[in-house]
Protein backbone atom coordinates (compact mmCIF):
# COMPACT_ATOMS: atom_id res chain seq x y z
CA UNK A 1 0.00 0.00 0.00
CA UNK A 2 1.33 3.42 -0.84
CA UNK A 3 2.05 6.01 1.85
CA UNK A 4 -0.78 8.22 0.56
CA UNK A 5 -3.28 5.38 0.78
CA UNK A 6 -2.08 4.51 4.27
CA UNK A 7 -2.55 8.12 5.39
CA UNK A 8 -5.99 8.34 3.79
CA UNK A 9 -7.20 5.18 5.54
CA UNK A 10 -5.22 5.55 8.80
CA UNK A 11 -8.33 5.86 11.00
CA UNK A 12 -9.99 2.85 9.37
CA UNK A 13 -6.82 0.79 9.69
CA UNK A 14 -6.57 1.66 13.40
CA UNK A 15 -10.18 0.55 13.97
CA UNK A 16 -9.59 -2.68 12.08
CA UNK A 17 -6.40 -3.33 14.01
CA UNK A 18 -8.22 -2.82 17.33
CA UNK A 19 -11.10 -5.07 16.26
CA UNK A 20 -8.78 -7.87 15.21
CA UNK A 21 -6.93 -7.72 18.51
CA UNK A 22 -10.22 -7.78 20.42
CA UNK A 23 -11.37 -10.79 18.40
CA UNK A 24 -8.14 -12.66 19.02
CA UNK A 25 -8.36 -11.96 22.76
CA UNK A 26 -11.90 -13.33 22.83
CA UNK A 27 -10.78 -16.52 21.09
CA UNK A 28 -7.84 -16.96 23.42
CA UNK A 29 -10.06 -16.33 26.45
CA UNK A 30 -12.49 -19.00 25.31
CA UNK A 31 -9.75 -21.61 25.11
CA UNK A 32 -8.19 -20.45 28.39
CA UNK A 33 -11.44 -21.08 30.27
CA UNK A 34 -10.96 -24.81 29.85
CA UNK A 35 -13.62 -25.30 27.20
CA UNK A 36 -14.22 -28.87 26.19
CA UNK A 37 -13.81 -30.26 22.72
CA UNK A 38 -17.01 -32.28 22.36
CA UNK A 39 -16.91 -32.57 18.60
CA UNK A 40 -18.09 -35.75 16.93
CA UNK A 41 -16.65 -37.13 13.72
CA UNK A 42 -19.21 -37.43 10.93
CA UNK A 43 -18.52 -39.17 7.63
CA UNK A 44 -20.20 -39.31 4.22
CA UNK A 45 -19.99 -41.98 1.49
CA UNK A 46 -16.81 -40.50 -0.12
CA UNK A 47 -15.63 -40.95 2.81
CA UNK A 48 -14.90 -37.33 3.76
CA UNK A 49 -14.90 -36.49 7.46
CA UNK A 50 -15.99 -33.41 9.38
CA UNK A 51 -16.16 -32.61 13.08
CA UNK A 52 -19.24 -30.99 14.61
CA UNK A 53 -21.04 -30.87 17.93
CA UNK A 54 -23.90 -33.26 18.60
CA UNK A 55 -26.27 -30.26 18.65
CA UNK A 56 -25.20 -29.15 15.17
CA UNK A 57 -25.49 -32.67 13.77
CA UNK A 58 -28.94 -33.12 15.34
CA UNK A 59 -30.22 -29.81 13.92
CA UNK A 60 -30.50 -31.21 10.41
CA UNK A 61 -28.53 -32.89 7.66
CA UNK A 62 -25.13 -31.67 6.52
CA UNK A 63 -24.69 -32.79 2.94
CA UNK A 64 -21.39 -33.47 1.17
CA UNK A 65 -21.16 -31.45 -2.03
CA UNK A 66 -18.85 -34.07 -3.60
CA UNK A 67 -20.92 -37.25 -3.26
CA UNK A 68 -24.32 -35.82 -2.29
CA UNK A 69 -24.57 -38.06 0.78
CA UNK A 70 -25.35 -36.71 4.26
CA UNK A 71 -22.64 -36.75 6.91
CA UNK A 72 -23.49 -39.11 9.75
CA UNK A 73 -21.78 -39.53 13.11
CA UNK A 74 -20.31 -42.93 13.60
Secondary structure, 3 states (H helix, E strand, C coil): CCHHHHHHCHHHHHHHHHHHHHHHHHHHHHHHCCCCCCEEEEECCCCCEEEEEHHHHHCCCCECCCCCCECEEC
